[in-house]
Amino acid sequence: MNVTNTFNINFKGNIIDSHVHVGTFNGNVYTKDNLDIFVKSNLPNKDNVEKMIVSDLDVLCGLNNEFDGNKTVLNIFKNDKKYALLASCNPQKGNISDIEKLFKKYPNKFVGLKFHSSIQNLNLTSEKYKPYLDFASQNNLPCLFHSQVALLKDGKINPNKKHIADPESIYNLAKKYSKLPFVMAHLGAGWNEAHDKAIDVLIEAIKNNDANLYADISWVDIDNPTIHIIKAIKRLKGIGDKDWRYGDQSYRLMFGTDAPLERFGEKGALKTYSDFVDKIKTSIRNDKDLSKDAEKIIDDLFYNNAKKLYLSQAQVVQKKKGNILSKKNILIFAMLIAVCGI
């Protein structure tokens, strides 16, 4: 698609980037400064990155324990409203008690949990995930999972190998917690048939109504026309499916970048970021099936969907729990006054 002269549409909009990091990865150290590049000034296209949702690479990679690592990240970002935090989890080396301690000491400071089975080499069938997902269920915390499909060099699925973070494996785990939001990062990662498989899994879960799956589009189609992003939106809306009876499910897809990893942490990162946004928006605008509702689709993909999932839903439950505890303490205090006359 030739997108020349079609930019400058629907810009000056707000963005929530649902997938960014700090910490150490492949020998590189990424800090808040690497992310401030995107949030401290408007993008070249005049969009505004209102908020980034951050997880810690050190915990994911086993370089720090779950309590201290997440606490360090909390201290780094605690006074900056431009950021929200996912608590990074390492079921391979960690213990749920650290996550429980973290949430008890810092209530309402984390909006979900982050998992990376590939880095930790922990199969998604492992029982080690259970206490973490039980905790997430009890606190209504969305769970972001790295997803990836084993591919051949031509982008076709490798029939002889299944990646440890395969979308199908995430789906199978999500079935055990059918109401808990599971987010497949990178929409299957890789390219070509990897994204097709992740989209198929999303649709299957919707049709079977047996898991609550979402996906982010970090790295999806970044070097190619936005074929898979457009395809995902259309299929989630049921466009072209005469048997679709599930309504608009496109709220399950959200923008993300994986910044500041790789080119999002290199020279020219701000332009790379802005160009990625431009390309997606332009593709939505130019698609004959989506152009009519382009404004809403763009606002939902880049902002509303992540806000609803990460910044509204989880917080409501946690705050309710806090309010219940407060009311209980008030009641106990009132009883003491009545009985003891204090």
SULCOR-V775354 format. One record per backbone hydrogen bond with DSSP energy under -1.0 kcal/mol. CO is the residue of the C=O (numbers start at 1). NH is the residue of the N-H. If there is no record, write none. Layout:
[[CO:NH] [CO:NH]]
This chain:
[[3:6] [13:48] [15:50] [15:51] [17:53] [19:258] [20:55] [22:57] [23:30] [25:28] [28:25] [30:23] [32:35] [32:36] [35:38] [35:39] [36:40] [43:46] [47:43] [48:15] [48:50] [51:17] [52:84] [53:20] [54:86] [55:22] [56:60] [57:61] [58:63] [58:64] [59:62] [65:69] [66:70] [67:71] [68:72] [69:73] [70:74] [71:75] [72:76] [73:77] [74:78] [77:80] [80:83] [82:52] [84:54] [85:111] [87:114] [90:94] [95:98] [96:100] [97:101] [98:102] [99:103] [100:104] [101:105] [102:106] [106:109] [112:87] [113:144] [114:89] [115:146] [116:120] [117:122] [123:126] [126:129] [127:130] [129:133] [130:134] [131:135] [132:136] [133:137] [134:138] [135:139] [136:141] [142:113] [143:183] [144:115] [145:185] [150:158] [152:155] [155:193] [156:152] [158:161] [163:166] [165:148] [166:170] [167:171] [168:172] [169:173] [170:174] [171:175] [173:176] [174:177] [177:180] [181:143] [182:214] [183:145] [184:187] [184:216] [185:188] [186:189] [188:149] [191:194] [192:196] [193:197] [194:198] [195:199] [196:200] [197:201] [198:202] [199:203] [200:204] [201:205] [202:206] [203:207] [204:208] [205:209] [212:182] [214:184] [215:254] [217:220] [219:222] [225:227] [226:230] [227:231] [228:232] [229:233] [230:234] [231:235] [232:236] [233:237] [234:239] [236:249] [238:241] [241:244] [249:252] [250:253] [252:215] [254:217] [255:18] [258:261] [259:21] [261:264] [262:265] [266:269] [268:272] [269:273] [270:274] [271:275] [272:276] [273:277] [274:278] [275:279] [276:280] [277:281] [278:282] [279:283] [280:284] [281:285] [282:286] [287:291] [291:294] [293:297] [294:298] [295:299] [296:300] [297:301] [298:302] [299:303] [299:304] [300:305] [301:255] [302:16] [303:307] [304:308] [305:309] [306:310] [307:311] [308:313] [312:316] [313:317] [314:318] [315:319] [316:320] [317:321] [318:322] [319:323] [320:324] [321:325] [322:326] [323:327] [324:328] [325:329] [326:330] [327:331] [328:332] [329:333] [330:334] [331:335] [332:336] [333:337] [334:338] [335:339] [336:340] [337:341]]
